[in-house]
Amino acid sequence: MKTNRITRKTTTMTALFIFLMSIALVSCQKQEPEQENPFDLPQKSAELIEADNAFGLDFFKKVTQQANPNDNTMVSPLSVSLALSMTYNGAEGNTKTEMEKTLRLNGLSTAQINESHKALLSALKSADPDVLLEIANAIYYRQELTVKEQFIATNKNYYDAEIQSLNFNAVDAKDIINQWVAEKTRDKIPEIIDQIDSDLAMVLLNAIYFNGIWQYKFDENKTHELPFRHGDGTMKDVATMSQETSLEYFSNDKFSAIHLPYGKGQYRMTVLLPDQDQTNQNLIADMNLANWKGWLKEFRKHDNVVVSMPRFKFAWEMTLNDILATMGMPSAFNPNTADFSGITGGKDLYIGFVKHKTYIDVNENGTEAAAVTAVGMYTTSMPSDMPKKIYFTVDRPFLFVITEKSTGAILFIGEIRAPEYS
């Protein structure tokens, strides 16, 4: 019986289950076939959603390939796409072409991309009054940097970006950026910038905050310690939520899945559970846009679905330079080939880092999640009158030599691997 199968597999699964929080808007009529475009978005916005989802599935695949057996992973493809799309507005030449291919934006003009993102953001924020979704964008740039008005206007108009010039040499510059991040994620992600390097010229930011209450809450009194098989094969008892309710369910010869709706049903978490003879890696390998869309069409409403799943909470972070470069945009990270002349008018900027942080808390009441993506633009050369800093941070094993200057005689030489002071 399918309901028993769900319960048994969830409590003894062979690896961490995969969950996806849908970013596509879904129909409230759960027993009817899903509408392709329930909010009557422009056709180009629908194409952009497909592009963002295609990028997101491939991006997730690349990220999980680097995970250790017991690592939990969560990315926000929407956050990464929005931060890179703002950056894309300043790209030209081959850099722009590579970013289009990486973000799956081929076939859409720059104007269509921006207009579609604006329509999508408006629709997402108003999709469900019972779900809190906040999306914010910002750009901070070094006050000595001359930024083209068109770049500023485009990102203000289409992404509602807060844009501010900042004294990057001030001691509180880093704090100002991190305070924005903390505020927009309700303190779930307190910071994104560790330090401001002397050649950091601009930081483009996206922040997403999500808070949704389950349409069918779990009863805390039914949460019990039950065995869970970790990615490395070890068994451990974890707090497991349980409920029996009516849900959309789908299964094939490799996995089974459910939709857990939030609020009025416009947002949902899809939990995909590989069969006993399958792994997450098998399932992730099959995750592409065509398969994802096909699977969604197969979900059907079932009564008396017995769900048991662990509650969980974790934070995750990664610098995405290497992954994005391998996905097709290496020029953007190379100071010798990057072309972001749409930002300053010259080929003097390149992407120094793309940092991505996420947070999620799933419990009996619902889900609270947040994501931040920061794109750090560095200069290949800064104005000659700009004060330079050299960072020499001794935070790893080092050598030391004590000499006499005029003779060069070495008095002492040593190696430090584990400094102590007592």
PyMOL commands that set and color helices and strands:
alter all, ss='L'
color gray80, all
select helices_A, chain A and resi 2-11+43-64+77-88+93-102+110-125+149-159+173-184+220-222+280-285+289-297+321-326+330-333+341-344
alter helices_A, ss='H'
color red, helices_A
select strands_A, chain A and resi 18-21+131-142+162-166+200-213+224-229+235-251+255-262+267-274+300-310+312-319+349-362+366-379+398-403+410-416
alter strands_A, ss='S'
color yellow, strands_A
deselect
rebuild
show_as cartoon
